[in-house]
Amino acid sequence: MARDKRGVVLVLALIVTLILSTLSVSFYIQNINENSLARRSVNSVKAFWLAEAGIAQARKVRSSIPLNRDGSLFDSNHTYSARVNRIGSTNYYTITSEGISNGVSRIIEATVEVDIVSGTSSANFQHAIETTADQIITRGANVHINPSDPNDPNGPKVDSDFSFAQLFGISKEEMRSQADNLYTSSNFNPGNVNGITWVDVDSGTTLNVTGTSSGDGILVINGNVKFAGTFQFEGIIYVIGKLTATGTFDQFGSLLVESTLELDPVLSGAAQINYDQAAITSALAVLPGIVTGNTIVSWKE
């Protein structure tokens, strides 16, 4: 009987040990799962914050016009990727931002309205030709500036102190970044230019515009230029350097020459410089305006 009792006790002990072992394993697995869920929850929150960081980064660049942005916080395991799409031709943009924290992803989509105000007025452009030089050199009977009287409010003006930013409401860098056409002196093709056209002339050289061409809008030439062919333009021409016109040069709007006192504009050939308020107003209409900020109008995950 004693042996039978010892056998029963042994069996019971084994059963109890098995139950305790099973419970221990269950508690261990549960603990691992809970820790995994806790880590995933923490990473999910971090991923959400990273997605928000992506939207914030996309909104703050380029004068508040949203742009695609990629980045990380802390290390390569915590990243964000924001993608921007304009809604038609409106001032609204969608920003889709994904945040990833240790492999856990969250995506946020925001609709942003860009606030734009008009940055300039045609009243800033009062003269047929205006220059920072101390004189305008005209040669030949076929050169005409209309109106020609320097005392006329719209006549030629020399020794001026005009500022690009004050005239256009944006800096030269912003104008260049928003140009519809961007050229250098080596690839400029003036066949027909319109909108905002910016030309960078190689240092120490002169851009020679030959042949027959025309255009409208705003033309900025960053360097010395010589118009030797037949050129007609309606709008605003802004030259940062020396201007020389020897061919048939017809300008309707306003011509501005920013140069040193020693680089006087030279007009010869058949140059016609005509002040035209309507052409100026039409030219300024191509400017996108000044971006003052942007506002989130809707948001979803």
matplotlib code that plots the C-alpha trace (Angstrom):
import matplotlib.pyplot as plt

x = [0.0, 2.9, 4.3, 0.9, 0.7, 4.1, 3.2, 0.1, 2.0, 4.6, 2.0, 0.3, 3.6, 4.3, 0.8, 1.2, 4.7, 3.2, 0.4, 2.8, 5.1, 2.2, 1.1, 4.6, 5.0, 1.5, 2.5, 5.8, 4.1, 1.5, 4.2, 6.0, 2.8, 2.0, 5.5, 5.2, 1.8, 3.2, 6.2, 3.9, 1.6, 4.6, 5.9, 2.4, 2.3, 5.8, 4.9, 1.9, 4.1, 6.6, 3.8, 2.8, 6.4, 6.4, 3.4, 5.0, 8.2, 6.3, 4.4, 7.4, 9.6, 9.7, 7.8, 5.1, 4.3, 4.3, 7.0, 7.9, 10.0, 11.8, 13.6, 14.2, 14.2, 16.8, 17.9, 17.1, 14.4, 12.2, 11.5, 8.8, 8.0, 5.6, 4.3, 2.5, 0.0, -1.7, -5.4, -5.9, -4.9, -6.2, -4.4, -5.1, -2.6, -2.9, 0.0, 0.2, 2.7, 3.8, 5.7, 7.5, 8.8, 10.7, 8.6, 5.2, 3.6, 1.0, -0.3, -1.9, -3.4, -4.0, -5.5, -3.7, -4.8, -2.0, -2.5, -1.5, -1.7, -0.9, 2.6, 2.9, 1.0, 1.3, 1.7, 5.3, 6.2, 5.9, 8.5, 9.0, 12.7, 14.2, 17.9, 20.3, 22.9, 23.4, 22.3, 20.7, 22.7, 20.6, 22.1, 20.3, 17.1, 15.2, 15.4, 12.2, 11.2, 7.5, 7.0, 10.4, 10.3, 12.2, 9.8, 6.8, 5.7, 6.0, 9.1, 12.7, 14.3, 18.0, 20.0, 17.1, 17.3, 14.6, 14.7, 13.7, 11.9, 10.0, 8.9, 7.8, 7.0, 9.4, 13.1, 15.2, 15.8, 12.0, 11.4, 14.0, 12.5, 9.1, 10.1, 8.2, 11.3, 14.8, 17.8, 21.5, 23.2, 24.3, 20.8, 18.5, 16.1, 14.1, 11.9, 8.8, 9.0, 6.1, 5.1, 8.1, 11.4, 14.7, 18.1, 21.4, 24.2, 27.7, 30.0, 32.2, 30.1, 27.2, 24.0, 23.5, 19.9, 19.7, 17.2, 13.5, 11.7, 8.9, 7.4, 5.3, 5.2, 8.2, 11.7, 14.7, 18.2, 20.8, 23.8, 24.9, 22.6, 22.7, 19.6, 21.0, 18.1, 14.3, 12.8, 9.3, 8.1, 5.0, 5.4, 8.3, 12.0, 14.4, 18.2, 20.8, 23.8, 24.5, 21.7, 22.6, 20.0, 21.3, 18.6, 14.8, 13.8, 10.2, 9.2, 5.7, 5.4, 8.3, 12.1, 14.3, 18.1, 19.9, 23.6, 26.5, 26.9, 29.6, 27.3, 24.9, 22.1, 22.8, 19.9, 20.6, 19.2, 15.4, 14.7, 11.2, 10.6, 6.9, 5.3, 2.2, 0.1, -2.1, 1.0, 2.4, -0.8, -1.0, 2.6, 2.2, -0.8, 1.6, 3.2, 1.9, 1.8, 3.3, 2.8, 2.1, 1.5, -0.7, -3.6, -4.7, -8.4, -8.9, -7.1, -7.6, -5.8]
y = [0.0, 2.4, 1.8, 2.5, 5.8, 6.8, 6.2, 8.3, 11.1, 11.0, 11.1, 14.0, 15.8, 15.4, 16.7, 19.7, 20.3, 20.1, 22.5, 25.0, 24.7, 25.3, 28.3, 29.7, 29.3, 30.9, 33.8, 34.2, 34.2, 36.6, 38.9, 38.8, 39.5, 42.4, 43.8, 43.4, 45.1, 47.9, 48.4, 48.5, 51.0, 53.2, 52.9, 53.7, 56.9, 57.8, 57.0, 59.4, 62.1, 61.5, 61.8, 65.1, 66.2, 65.5, 67.7, 70.5, 70.2, 70.3, 73.4, 75.5, 75.5, 77.9, 80.9, 78.6, 76.8, 73.1, 70.9, 67.2, 66.5, 63.4, 63.2, 61.4, 62.1, 60.7, 57.9, 55.9, 53.9, 57.0, 58.5, 60.6, 61.1, 63.9, 64.1, 67.2, 67.5, 70.7, 70.5, 71.6, 75.3, 76.4, 77.5, 74.2, 71.4, 67.9, 66.7, 62.9, 62.1, 58.7, 58.3, 55.0, 54.1, 50.8, 49.4, 50.7, 53.0, 55.8, 57.9, 61.4, 63.4, 67.2, 69.7, 73.1, 76.4, 78.8, 82.4, 84.7, 88.5, 90.8, 92.0, 95.0, 97.6, 99.0, 102.4, 101.3, 101.5, 105.2, 105.7, 104.6, 103.9, 104.3, 103.7, 103.9, 105.3, 109.0, 109.3, 107.5, 107.7, 108.0, 107.9, 108.6, 110.1, 106.9, 106.5, 107.6, 107.5, 108.2, 110.4, 111.9, 114.8, 114.0, 116.3, 114.3, 111.9, 109.0, 110.2, 108.9, 109.0, 108.7, 108.4, 106.5, 104.6, 102.0, 98.6, 95.4, 94.1, 97.3, 97.4, 93.7, 92.9, 89.9, 89.5, 88.6, 85.1, 84.6, 86.0, 83.6, 80.6, 81.3, 82.0, 80.2, 80.2, 80.0, 80.4, 81.1, 83.2, 80.0, 78.5, 81.6, 81.4, 84.6, 83.3, 84.0, 84.6, 85.1, 84.9, 85.3, 84.9, 85.0, 84.9, 84.5, 86.0, 84.5, 86.8, 89.0, 88.4, 90.1, 88.4, 89.1, 89.0, 88.7, 87.7, 88.4, 87.7, 89.0, 88.4, 89.7, 89.5, 90.1, 89.7, 89.8, 89.8, 89.2, 90.7, 92.8, 92.5, 93.8, 93.8, 93.7, 92.2, 92.9, 92.6, 93.6, 93.2, 94.1, 94.3, 95.0, 94.5, 94.6, 94.6, 94.0, 95.3, 97.3, 97.7, 98.3, 98.4, 98.7, 97.1, 97.5, 97.5, 98.1, 98.2, 98.8, 99.0, 100.0, 99.4, 99.4, 99.2, 98.6, 99.3, 101.4, 105.0, 104.0, 101.6, 104.0, 102.5, 103.0, 103.3, 103.5, 102.0, 102.1, 101.9, 102.8, 102.9, 103.4, 103.8, 101.6, 101.3, 98.5, 96.4, 96.9, 95.8, 92.8, 91.9, 92.1, 89.7, 86.8, 87.2, 84.6, 87.1, 86.9, 83.8, 84.9, 81.5, 78.5, 77.0, 73.5, 73.3, 69.6, 66.6, 62.9, 59.7]
z = [0.0, 0.8, -2.6, -4.2, -2.3, -3.3, -6.9, -6.7, -5.1, -7.9, -10.5, -8.8, -8.5, -12.2, -13.0, -10.8, -12.3, -15.8, -14.9, -13.4, -16.4, -18.8, -16.8, -16.7, -20.5, -21.0, -18.8, -20.6, -24.0, -22.8, -21.5, -24.8, -26.7, -24.4, -24.7, -28.5, -28.6, -26.3, -28.6, -31.7, -30.0, -29.1, -32.7, -34.1, -32.1, -33.2, -36.9, -36.5, -35.2, -38.0, -40.6, -39.0, -39.2, -42.9, -43.4, -41.4, -43.4, -46.7, -45.7, -44.6, -47.7, -50.7, -49.3, -47.9, -51.2, -50.2, -51.8, -51.5, -48.4, -47.1, -43.9, -40.6, -36.9, -34.6, -36.9, -40.1, -38.3, -37.9, -41.3, -43.1, -46.7, -47.8, -51.4, -52.7, -55.5, -56.7, -57.2, -60.7, -61.2, -57.9, -54.8, -53.1, -52.6, -51.1, -48.9, -48.3, -45.6, -44.4, -41.1, -40.4, -37.0, -36.8, -39.6, -38.3, -40.9, -40.5, -43.3, -43.0, -45.8, -45.5, -47.9, -47.8, -49.2, -50.2, -49.4, -52.2, -52.5, -55.3, -54.8, -57.2, -59.2, -62.7, -60.9, -60.0, -63.7, -64.8, -67.5, -71.1, -70.1, -66.7, -65.8, -62.9, -65.3, -65.6, -69.2, -72.2, -75.4, -78.6, -82.0, -85.3, -86.5, -86.2, -82.5, -80.7, -77.0, -76.5, -74.6, -75.1, -72.7, -69.5, -67.7, -68.8, -66.0, -68.4, -70.2, -69.9, -66.4, -65.7, -62.5, -60.9, -57.6, -58.4, -56.6, -58.3, -55.2, -54.8, -58.5, -58.7, -55.1, -55.2, -55.2, -58.2, -56.8, -56.4, -59.9, -61.4, -59.5, -60.9, -64.5, -67.2, -69.4, -68.0, -70.4, -70.4, -73.1, -74.8, -75.3, -75.5, -78.4, -78.6, -81.4, -79.3, -75.6, -73.2, -69.6, -67.3, -69.2, -67.3, -69.2, -67.3, -69.4, -68.9, -67.0, -69.2, -72.3, -74.1, -75.2, -78.9, -80.0, -83.8, -86.3, -86.1, -82.8, -80.6, -77.2, -74.3, -70.5, -68.4, -69.8, -67.4, -68.8, -66.1, -67.9, -70.9, -74.0, -77.6, -79.7, -83.3, -85.2, -85.3, -81.9, -80.8, -77.2, -75.3, -71.5, -69.2, -70.1, -67.2, -68.0, -65.3, -67.2, -70.3, -73.0, -76.6, -79.4, -83.0, -85.0, -85.2, -81.5, -80.7, -77.0, -75.8, -72.0, -69.8, -70.2, -67.1, -67.1, -63.9, -64.4, -63.2, -64.1, -66.7, -68.5, -70.3, -72.4, -76.1, -78.5, -82.3, -85.5, -85.5, -81.7, -80.6, -76.9, -76.1, -72.7, -72.7, -69.5, -70.9, -71.9, -68.4, -66.7, -68.9, -68.2, -64.4, -64.7, -65.3, -61.9, -59.4, -56.6, -53.2, -51.0, -47.5, -46.0, -46.2, -44.1, -43.6, -44.5, -44.1, -42.6, -42.4, -41.7]

ax = plt.figure().add_subplot(projection="3d")
ax.plot(x, y, z, "-o")
ax.set_aspect("equal")
plt.show()
